[in-house]
Amino acid sequence: MLVIIAVMGYSRSHNLCKFQQLLTMFFRSCGLASKGYDLLNSLGICMNQRWVYAAVEHLAETKRITLRADITHYPWFGSHDNLNRKNKVFEQRLDNQSSFDSGTAGTIYVVKDPSAPRLSLPPVREKIHHGSLKRLTYVDIVTKDAQASERIFARAVHRVLSILVDAPDFAFSTYEGNSSSIFSPPAPMQQLPTGPEYATNAYMLRTIHQEEATYEGNLRVLAEWERQLKFDTSEKRKYLALSVVIIWIGDQLTSSRLRGLQKFRCEDINSYERLSHLLPHFGWFHLEVALHSNYHSQFWGNTSGRTLAFAAELLNRRGLNSTSVQGLFHHNMEELLVHLGTASFRDVWCKIAGVERLSLLRDKEPDDLYQLAVRIVDEYASTNAIRMHRSRAEEVPDVLMGQAILFNKDYLDYLDIHMSIKSGDVGALEDQLPRLFFRFLGGKNTNYQHEVLGLMHAIQYEWTDDLK
């Protein structure tokens, strides 16, 4: 009835089109083809395609004005990454061919947290200079891991308990001891504040037809972002060179290209030309993608053993035979790890408690469940468990058990990183840095090995308190 009334009003006057405008923006977000707009507009259900272009441009320009106002009052940082676009035509002619092209999309993040300080370039530059003269040693990394191990263990025990209470068979909502404090998560190490007053606003910049895989491409991309942000005058560039620290996020390739530009231009005439105002940093999402590739190379194996390949075939998961940064590999690999890890730990719960199904654990007290969770982590998902398994003098070593213990341990570390990113516990992420460094070092992933090592060194020596 609402659609019929709206169409009747629109047929009498094109000024009666609020409902059609709302539907049109929804169709735009769904990627409706141009022919679809023509059909629906002829039926009076949505606006025409010309209106769509004008409306989107108007919304974008309004947001750009808001962005330029926000970056003058609040701390902000940015990111960019490459994008690939396939232009498909339905009727190919000499002047109308399908094409595959590359571009770059950028985003500015405005931090409106009242406790977030605005960074000043002179003290940051001085601290980075003095910190670069110091070295982070192997002993420092091992010491940091030892200091964080107790906290990581406590979070691992909570994850194991969560895997149990989330099981449908356990029915946690009707469990008598569900109000016990042992089911509460450990206190966060350094939790980012949440709420409306702490919300981070993201503004998309205008996508540009420029690749960013090369040094020259990144220079042109940065120049375009400055033009869109109105930093294209001499006074604004002087302001960037003398006063501002801009943290710029990207994948490992982007961050390494920006650092390379700073290195190549280190003897240029002024701070702006030397790009001293930029502080490149890798994105944690990209690190998660690198972790998936690392786990894939370690645990994939073949379908004859109890490996990821066996689980993928059993669950009928396709497209996981080789790692890829395109398509749905990241999503599918994450699902496979979660499903396999959950099944593994629920199986361990049954084994260590001597029961056939998880519902029989409802008879145990909360303290007993907690002690079982501690035993599971200590005996089936820890470095100590791996060491004890390898030290057993057996004529025929249990290879499958050793592989399962190793997977359980690595899965708990991965879960800690993944959930800490989602919840904003940056202290927990810092606890995981030494283990990430050793994983990438052992997996011969030199790019992220250097990224994680550089981050640990920066936190230890190079960054001011406000920057950290």
N, C-alpha and C positions, 0 to 999 in steps of 0.2 A: 504494500500500500504506500509506503514511504517513497519508493522508487517511482511508482505511478504518479503520485502527487508532484514529485520533483520534476519529472519529465513533462507533465502538463504545464507546470509553471514556466519551465524553460522554453516550451513551445510558444507561450504567449509573449515572453520577454526574455532576452538573453541576459538581462541584469539579475534575473532570478536563478542564480546558478551556484549558490554556495555548496549545495550537495554535490553537484557535478564537479566543482573544483576540488572538493575533498577526495572524491573517487579518482579524479585524474592524477593527483599527486600519489595516491596509492598505486595506481596502475604504473606510474612512472618508476616507483621504487621496485616494482615487480619486473621491470624490463619489458613492458609490453611493446610489441612491434608497431611501426608506424601505420601499417594497414589496420591494426586493431583499433587505434585511435580514430581513424576515418570511419570505421564501421560503427563504433559506439557513439561517436559524435553525431552521425546521421540518425541514430535512434534516440538522441537527446539524453544519453546516459553520462557522457563525459564531455570535456572541452576538446577543441581541436588541437592538432599537433603544434601549430604556431603558438597557441596560448601556453603550451607546456614549456617551450623553450624560453619564452618571455618570463614565465613564473619562476622557473628554476634560476635564471640569471638574476632576477630581482631578489630572490632569497639569498643567493650566493653573495651578491653585492652588499646586502644588509648585514650579513654575517661578517664580511670582510671589514666593514666599518666598525662593528663591535669588537673584532679581533684587534684592530689597530688601537682602539681605545683601551682594551684590557692589557696589552703588553706594555703600556706606559705606567700602569698602576700595580701590576702583580708580577711575581716571578714567572718565567716561562721557559720552555725548552721545545725542541723540534725533532722531527724525524723525517726521513724520506726513504723510499725503496722503489725499485724498478717495477714496472708492470708491462705485461705483454697483451696486445690487443689484436684480435683477428677480425678484419673487416671483410665480411662475406657479402657478396652480391648475388642476386638471383638470376640476373641476365648479364652474362659476361660479354663485353665488347672490348675493342682495342683500347678505349679510354675508360673502361669500367671493369677493372680486374679485382679479384680477391687479393688481399694483402695481409701480411703478418708484420706488425710493427712494435716498437718498444718505446716506452716513455717513462716518466717518473711522477709519482704521487707524493705529496708532502703534507704533513700535519703539524700544527702548532698546538702545544698543550699549555694551558694557562693554569697555574697552581694558585687557587684562591684560599688556601689554608692560611689563616692569620698567623700561625706560628712559623711559616716557611720564610726564611730570610731572603732578601735580595742579595745576590752575590756581587761582590766588588772585585774587579780584576786585579788591582795591584797586590793585595795580600795573597790572593790565590796564585798569582804568577810567582811571587817570592817563595811561597811554600813549595810549589812544584819544583822550582830551581834547586832549593836546598835538599828536597827529598830525592831528587834524581841522582844525587851524589852518594846515596846510601844503597845498600844491597839487601834484598830479602833472601836469606839463606835457607837451606834445606831444614836446618834445625828450627828456624822460625815457623816454617810451614807445618812440620810435625808437631810442634808445641801448640800451634793454634788448633790442630785437629784433636789433640789430647784434651785441651781445655773444653772443646765443644762436644766431646764424645758422650759425656753424661747427659747433656741436654738432648742430643740426638737420640740417645737410647730411650729417654723418657717419652719423647714424641713417637718413637717406633712402637713402644708398648701401647700407647694410646691408639695408634693406627691398627694394631692387631686386635685390640678390643673393639674398635669400630667395625672391623670386618665381621666380627661375631655378632654384634648387636644389630647390624644392618641386614643380617640374614633373615629371610622370611620365616624359616623354621624356628628361629629363636623367639620371635614375637616379643621384641623388647618392650613394647608399649604395655603388655600385660605381665611383664616380669616383676616379681615382688620387690626386688632391690633396684628398680630402675632409677630411683632418686638418689642413689649412692654417689658420693663425690668422686669415686674412682673412674666413673664414666665421663667426667668433665675433662676437657683438654688441658694440657699444661699451660701455664701462663706464657704468653708470647714474649719473645725476646725484645723485639722493637717493633711494635705494631703501629702501622700508619693509621692516623685517626680517620674516622668515617662520620658521615652526616652531611646534611645540606650545606653547612658552612665550610666544609672541607672538600667539596666536590671539585674535581679537575675538569675543566672545560676543554674539549678538543675541537679545533677548527681546521677544516680541510682547505688547503691551498689549491689554487687552480692547477689542474694537471697539465703538464707540459710535454711537448713532443721532443724529448731529449733523453738519451740513455745516460745512465750514471755508473756504468761498469768501468769507465776509464777515468784517469786523472783529469783530463780535459773536460770530460762530461760532467764530473762533479763540480768543477769550477763554474761551468755554465749554469748548472742547477742552482748552486749557491747564489750566483748573481741574480737569477730569476726570482728566488725566494726573497732576496733583499729588495728587489723592485716591487714585488707584491706587498711587502711589509712597509714600504715607503722608507727604506733605509738607503735610498739611491742618491742622496745629496752629500756634499762634502761635510756638512755639519753632522749629519747622521752617521756617516762613516767614521768621523772623528770620535763621536760618542761611543760607537762600537769598539773602536781601537783602544780607548782609554778607560772605559768604565764598566763594560758589560762582560759577563761570562755566560755563554750560550752552550748548554749541554746539548749535543746532537746525537740522536740515537739512530742506529741502523743495524743491518746484519753485519757479519764479520767483514765482508767485502767492503761495505760502505765505510765502516769505521777505519779499516786499514787504509783505504784510499784517502780519507781525510787526514789521517796521521802522516801518510806519505807526502801529501801536499804541504803540510806544515814543515816536514823535514826538508823537502826540496826548496822551500821558500824561506828558510830560516835566516838567510842573510839579506832579505829584501829590505827596502828603505824604511818601512814603518810597521807598526803592529798590525794595522789593517791588512797590509799586503802579506804579512807573515801568518795571517789567520790565527793570531794569538787569542782572539776572543772565543774561539771554538774549542770545546772539550768533547771529542768523539767518545762514544761508549756503545758497546754492543747491547742489543735488546735481548731480554730473557726469553721471549718467545722463540727467537732464533736459536738460542742455546738449547731450549727443549727439543727443537727439531734436530740439532746436532746430537743430543743425547739419544734420540730415537735411532739415528743411524748407528751410533756406537753400540746400543743394545742389539740392534739387528745383526751387526757383524759378529758380536760375541755369542749370541744365543740362537741364531737362526738355524744352523745345522742342516739336517735333512729329515725327510719324513719317516725314516726308519727308527729314529730315537725319540725320546720325550723332549722335543725341542720346540721352538716357536714355529718352525715349518710344519711339524706334526700337528700342533694346535691350530694353525691357520687352515690346514687341510681338513681337520676334523670339524671346525666351525664354518667351513666353506667361505673363508675370507679370501678375496681375490686382490691382486695388485700389490702384494707385499713381498714378492720375490726379490725385488731390488729396491734400494732406497731412492727417493726422489723428493725434490722440494716442490714439485708441481702436483696438482691434483689432490687427491684425498689421502695420500700416504700418511701424513701426520695424524689425521683423525683416526684412520684405520689402525695404525700402529699403537696409538694411545689406547684405543678400545681393546685391542688384543692384549696389551700389557695388563690393563685393569682386570679384564675377565680372567686371564690366566693367573695373575697374582692373587685375586680374590679366591679362586678355586683352590689354589695351592695352600693358602693359609687356613681355609675352612677345613681342608683335609688334615692339616697338621693339628687343628683344634681337636678333631675326632681322634686322631692317633695319640696325642699326648694325654688326653683325658680318658682314653680307653672306652669310648662310646661309638656307636654306629651312626648316630645322626645328631645334629646340633640341638635338636629340641630336648634331648636328655640332659643338656647342660643347664637347663632352667632350674634344676634342683639344687645347684651349687650357689653358695653365698657370693656376694660381690667380691669380697676379699680373696676367696678361693679362685675366682675367675681372673683376678688381677695377678695372682701368683702364677697361674697357668700361662698368662700372657707374657710375663717376665721369662718364664722357662722357654716359651716358644722363640722369643727373640734371642735368648742366650744360646739355646741348643740347636736352633734351626734357621737362624737368620742373622748371624753375626760373624765377625772375623774370628772370634774364639771358636765358634762352631766349625768353621772351615779348618782351622788349625787342628782341632781335636779329631775331626774326621780324617785328615791326612796323616795324623800320627798313629792311627790305629794300625797295628801289625796284622793285616789280613792278606791271605794268599791271593784272593780275588777281590780287589777293591770295588766298592759299590760306586761306580761312576755316576749313575743316575742320581743317587743321594747327594753326592758332591755337587753335581750340577744344580740340583734343586736348592741346596743351601745357598749356593752362590747367587742364584736368581732371586731367592727370597730376600737376601741382604740388599742386593742392588735395587730390587723393587721398592723396599721400604725407603731407601735414600731417594729414589725417583719420586715416590709419593710425597715425601717431605718437601722436596723442591717444588713440585707441582702445586700442592696445597698452600705452601707459603706464598707463592706467587699470587694465587687466587685470593688469599686472605690479607695480603699486604704485610706479612711479618718479615721485614727486611733483615732483622737480626738472625732469624733462622736460615735465611739465604746465605748470610755471611758465615754461619757455622758450616755450611756445606761447601764452601769454596775450596778448602784443601782437598776434600775427596773428589771434587770435580776436576781439580788440577791433576791428581794422580790418575783419574779415569781417562782423561783426554791424553795424558802422557803415555799411558799404557796402550791406549787404542790408536796411537800414532795420529791423533787429530791435532796437528801442530798449531793450526790457526786458533782454535779455542783454548788450547793449552796456553798460548801466549796471552790471549785475552784475559783468562782467569788469573794467571800469574800477574799480569799488569794491574788488574783490579785489586788483588791482595796487596801489592806493593803500594798502590795509590792510597788505599785505606790506611796502611801502616805508616807511610812516610810523607806522601805528596799532597794530600787533600787537607784543607782547613776543616774546622768543625762545622762551619756553615755549609760547606760543599758536601761533606759526608752526610 
